[in-house]
Amino acid sequence: MNPIQLFDTASSTYTYVLFDTSTRDAIIIDPVDTQLERDLQVLRDYGLKLALTLETHAHADHITSAGMLAELAGAKTAAPVDCGISTAAVQLKDGAILSFGTEKLRAMHTPGHTAGSMSFVWRDHVFTGDTLLINGCGRTDFQSGSSEAMYHSLTQVLFKLPDGTTVWPGHDYQGKTSSTIGAEKAGNARMAGKTEAEFVAIMDALHLPPPKRIAEAVPANLHGGLRHDAHPANSLQVQPAAGYAGDVSCALAWAWVQHGEAVLVDVRTDAERAWVGFVPDAETVAWKQWPGMVTNPSFDAELLAAVPPGKKVVLLCRSGLRSIAAAKRATELGLQAYNILDGFEGDPDGNAHRGHKGGWRLSGLPWRQS
């Protein structure tokens, strides 16, 4: 059984979907934000339930759709612990085993392209991200890269896998789709027969231009692809937004609630609240439920019933995606509606982040559960 291999032409990025044929639970590896609708359609076409979004590293050439897939498909986000992707629900260490249905995938720390880069082994397949490419390897000249670490990851980790292991790279620029460990050991132009010193010299001589999107991609990918850029200095200011009254920080939203100016509404699904925990003092009005990604048919009536005349409504979800859509709908219903920036998977400096199982915590705010 092979994975579903998908390609983004703009960044030459491969995305992979793996699934259990009996339970239909699935994992997606290195999704791309501009391909969100394509990937959701693949899930629908195959009748899959997305269990996990998985990153091989923090990408510099495209923005991930992990945060959006978590919102729209109900998945958990997972990323290598050493990549600094603080919003990922699962922080992966070397040797970690991920389960989806009855299938299992093993994480291997393969630094070099970045310090946190990982490859993932599933059955007789390995997903190598930007570590091992077909007849090449990822660059090592920026973002905590190291040619010495890359050499070790290739020779002492990946090349120790069985020769017949199929290699599925994170990118290809020549139209190639896969290789094998045996083929790369024998013929990889950068690695085959090279000493560490020779390999380092080859990498030092590349002099590649920086990725075109590095300035926007890396910061966004450290937040699961969801980035609102609310500066701490503006924590008590409304940020302009299209289609609703604006974006606000947790601090400002809570100040409004404390003073009786606004109603706090949690638009997560019933299942999320039951598993993770409820937010004290929040009204619960689900925006969407999986499967089918259909808007809650009673959303309008429940929201209008929850917000007294003359009060603002501040809406929150897991990462700030559904609450934006809900804020736009609330505005259409005649309410003064605001989205809480970053949701519960925002970074701690933005006053919101994921807590442990049993409750969400919002940094420094009275609606903490732990």
HELIX and SHEET records of a PDB file:
HELIX    1   1 ASP A   33  GLN A   35  5                                   3    
HELIX    2   2 LEU A   36  TYR A   46  1                                  11    
HELIX    3   3 ALA A   66  ALA A   73  1                                   8    
HELIX    4   4 VAL A   81  CYS A   83  5                                   3    
HELIX    5   5 SER A  147  HIS A  152  1                                   6    
HELIX    6   6 SER A  153  VAL A  157  3                                   5    
HELIX    7   7 LEU A  158  LYS A  160  5                                   3    
HELIX    8   8 ILE A  181  GLY A  187  1                                   7    
HELIX    9   9 GLU A  196  ASP A  204  1                                   9    
HELIX   10  10 ILE A  214  ASN A  221  1                                   8    
HELIX   11  11 PRO A  232  ASN A  234  5                                   3    
HELIX   12  12 CYS A  250  GLN A  258  1                                   9    
HELIX   13  13 ASP A  270  VAL A  276  1                                   7    
HELIX   14  14 PHE A  299  ALA A  306  1                                   8    
HELIX   15  15 ARG A  322  GLU A  332  1                                  11    
HELIX   16  16 GLY A  343  GLU A  345  5                                   3    
HELIX   17  17 PRO A  348  GLY A  350  5                                   3    
SHEET    1   A 6 ILE A   4  ASP A   8  0                                        
SHEET    2   A 6 THR A  13  PHE A  19 -1                                        
SHEET    3   A 6 ASP A  25  ILE A  29 -1                                        
SHEET    4   A 6 LYS A  49  LEU A  54  1                                        
SHEET    5   A 6 LYS A  76  PRO A  80  1                                        
SHEET    6   A 6 VAL A  90  LEU A  92  1                                        
SHEET    1   B 6 ILE A  97  PHE A 100  0                                        
SHEET    2   B 6 GLU A 103  HIS A 109 -1                                        
SHEET    3   B 6 MET A 118  TRP A 122 -1                                        
SHEET    4   B 6 HIS A 125  GLY A 129 -1                                        
SHEET    5   B 6 THR A 166  PRO A 169  1                                        
SHEET    6   B 6 SER A 179  THR A 180 -1                                        
SHEET    1   C 2 LEU A 132  LEU A 133  0                                        
SHEET    2   C 2 GLY A 136  CYS A 137 -1                                        
SHEET    1   D 5 GLY A 246  VAL A 248  0                                        
SHEET    2   D 5 ALA A 337  ILE A 340  1                                        
SHEET    3   D 5 LYS A 312  LEU A 316  1                                        
SHEET    4   D 5 ALA A 262  ASP A 266  1                                        
SHEET    5   D 5 GLU A 283  THR A 284  1                                        
SHEET    1   E 2 LYS A 288  GLN A 289  0                                        
SHEET    2   E 2 VAL A 294  THR A 295 -1                                        
END                                                                             
